[in-house]
Amino acid sequence: MLVTEDMVDQFWADGAIVVRGALEEEWLDRLSAAIERELENPGPFDHSYDVEGGRFHGNVRMWQNDPDFAAFCLESPAIDIARSVLRASRLNLLYDQLFVKEAGANHRTRWHNDQPYWPVSGTDVASIWVGLDRTNEENGRLEFVRGSHTWDRWFQPESFGPNQANNYARNPDYEQMIDIEADRDSYDIVSWDIEPGDVYVFSAMTLHGAAGNSTVDRRRRGYTVRYCGDDVRYDPRIGTSLPVGVEGLNRGDLLDSDQCPLVYPSA
């Protein structure tokens, strides 16, 4: 068993856990090859940018264009991990996402919670963040504010890259992000170094961020799959990310669709 009941309890109490040795070498090899293909020929939702010292590569919904990303989203142990932590009787794929900080890309990923960006409501939303490289404080491990998923605080989406235009409409129900970096000691911040094949699992409402990659010779490749469980419904609020929108769904619908297939039970 990759996920024990104690780990599930920790997920719901803290909002984030790490699962060690979750993926075998075959999955890492397939994802590594798919990432190289994506970097050479980015898909339609590419949002990469240059920073001083290096480059950040980002994209979403690659699974719809690459068979190895698709296999991982639809067939890999990530499904069982998500099903276990969410205690789900049904599970939909929301989308997948790539985060590559090249060596020297020493630009911090600002603090945020994810669900304000996404057109879904419900608490059963989890991200499976796959580490493809040895990841620590030097090259941008993820950090989480323990328990922040229970605050019920929705923070206004903003763009992440320096000098990027802000493409998120202002939602009057959201608040501006608090400045955690200015007062880190006031928050219960947790993190874990990870090895290739380990995964972070965290709630869509957990505040998280990451340091830049200050190394000169080591990438930080992260590949994330977002899954939604029993209580999730489509909810196209003001300010959500357009690439994550689902065509043909109405507010309150289950996510079942070609874009958000049911992955458990097997469709």
Secondary structure by P-SEA (a helix, b strand, c coil): ccccaaaaaaaaaccbbbbcccccaaaaaaaaaaaaaaaacccccccccccccbbbbbbcccccccaaaaaaacccaaaaaaaaaacccbbbbcccbbbbbccccccccccccccccccccccccccccccccccccccccccccccccccccccbbbbccccccccccccccccccccccccccccbbbbbbbcccbbbbbcccccccccccccccbbbbbbbbbbbccccccccccccccccccccccccccccccccccccccc
